[in-house]
Amino acid sequence: MTASAAAGVQMVAARPCISASPGILTARVSRTDCMLSTTATFPKISCSWPLRFKRNDVVVRAISEECGPQGLPIDLRGKRAFIAGVADDNGYGWAIAKALAAAGAEILVGTWVPALNIFETSLRRGKFDESRKLPDGSLMDIVKVYPLDAVYDSPDDVPEDVKSNKRYAGASNWTVKEVVESVRNDFGSIDILVHSLANGPEVTKPLLETSRRGYLAAISASSYSYVSLLQHFLPIMNPGGASISLTYIASERAIPGYGGGMSSAKAALESDTRLGEKAKSELTPYQQALLGAELLRQLDLLRR
């Protein structure tokens, strides 16, 4: 359910400097999975947050673990984050979860139902222990893993063929509404919501070869899923909370191989990020932040 980057992306603070062009950051991509196809360009991150500081306050580089991890210079102790779209230790959702955990946040994740058993088994058996290491040497603690399929808002929306699908057998309470109710019952509230999931079943097809079904599926899974998560999570989000969505430069430019309606879905996601919280909170929308640098600036507000 996540885009995969090589060597586990770290977000590292540095003194003000220019480490990359103001456009996009690039990195090697080890592989992609079934939920999101990407190229060797980091997706952008769209944030809904007020911006209260200068752009040159902090510069953050997205680097690999080979360069030596460092912690984020922010204090998120006492904050709780829900990251939707973590199914392995290779994606952006995992990297963001690690950065938040290193800053002291309590981590909850939502994992695509068909990937849930493999993910939980890998966690229990220590397969991810190396990539769970935080800058202080401790392991990231994922407090709870929730089964999640953000394509469905409530049980009434789930078609019979999905209910009877063996990949969903044994799982329960995995629609958006049910997951939020479970989080409320377990923890009461959250402070941070991260949308790190997408799906384009026809992503390899050029736009004019994309079917209506494939196009709408991309919009549903990749952009409306964020709207649904906001609708349901905002009532249990603490004052001053924040949401983050990951987008991609194909929302603005023609990127070969990123079709099937996915570029349109990312453009919609950016628009929804700008508009979605304006009607529900006092947060000022901010979008198209680079991976790392702007994310840190936005998260810094949570300690104020």
Rosetta blueprint (number, residue, H / E / L):
1 M L
2 T L
3 A L
4 S E
5 A L
6 A L
7 A L
8 G L
9 V L
10 Q E
11 M E
12 V E
13 A E
14 A E
15 R L
16 P L
17 C L
18 I L
19 S L
20 A L
21 S L
22 P L
23 G L
24 I L
25 L L
26 T E
27 A L
28 R L
29 V L
30 S L
31 R L
32 T L
33 D E
34 C L
35 M L
36 L E
37 S L
38 T L
39 T L
40 A L
41 T E
42 F L
43 P L
44 K L
45 I E
46 S E
47 C E
48 S E
49 W L
50 P L
51 L L
52 R L
53 F L
54 K L
55 R L
56 N L
57 D L
58 V L
59 V E
60 V E
61 R E
62 A E
63 I E
64 S L
65 E H
66 E H
67 C H
68 G L
69 P L
70 Q L
71 G L
72 L L
73 P L
74 I L
75 D L
76 L L
77 R L
78 G L
79 K L
80 R E
81 A E
82 F E
83 I E
84 A E
85 G L
86 V L
87 A L
88 D L
89 D L
90 N L
91 G E
92 Y H
93 G H
94 W H
95 A H
96 I H
97 A H
98 K H
99 A H
100 L H
101 A H
102 A H
103 A L
104 G L
105 A L
106 E E
107 I E
108 L E
109 V E
110 G E
111 T E
112 W E
113 V H
114 P H
115 A H
116 L H
117 N H
118 I H
119 F H
120 E H
121 T H
122 S H
123 L H
124 R H
125 R L
126 G L
127 K L
128 F L
129 D L
130 E L
131 S L
132 R L
133 K E
134 L L
135 P L
136 D L
137 G L
138 S L
139 L E
140 M L
141 D L
142 I E
143 V E
144 K E
145 V E
146 Y E
147 P E
148 L E
149 D L
150 A L
151 V L
152 Y L
153 D L
154 S L
155 P H
156 D H
157 D H
158 V L
159 P L
160 E H
161 D H
162 V H
163 K H
164 S L
165 N L
166 K H
167 R H
168 Y H
169 A L
170 G L
171 A L
172 S L
173 N L
174 W L
175 T L
176 V H
177 K H
178 E H
179 V H
180 V H
181 E H
182 S H
183 V H
184 R H
185 N H
186 D H
187 F H
188 G L
189 S L
190 I E
191 D E
192 I E
193 L E
194 V E
195 H E
196 S L
197 L L
198 A L
199 N L
200 G L
201 P L
202 E L
203 V L
204 T L
205 K L
206 P L
207 L H
208 L H
209 E H
210 T L
211 S L
212 R H
213 R H
214 G H
215 Y H
216 L H
217 A H
218 A H
219 I H
220 S H
221 A H
222 S H
223 S H
224 Y H
225 S H
226 Y H
227 V H
228 S H
229 L H
230 L H
231 Q H
232 H H
233 F H
234 L H
235 P H
236 I H
237 M E
238 N E
239 P E
240 G E
241 G E
242 A E
243 S E
244 I E
245 S E
246 L E
247 T L
248 Y L
249 I H
250 A H
251 S H
252 E L
253 R L
254 A L
255 I L
256 P L
257 G L
258 Y L
259 G L
260 G L
261 G L
262 M H
263 S H
264 S H
265 A H
266 K H
267 A H
268 A H
269 L H
270 E H
271 S H
272 D H
273 T H
274 R H
275 L H
276 G H
277 E L
278 K L
279 A L
280 K L
281 S L
282 E L
283 L L
284 T L
285 P E
286 Y E
287 Q E
288 Q E
289 A E
290 L L
291 L L
292 G L
293 A H
294 E H
295 L H
296 L H
297 R H
298 Q H
299 L H
300 D H
301 L H
302 L H
303 R H
304 R L
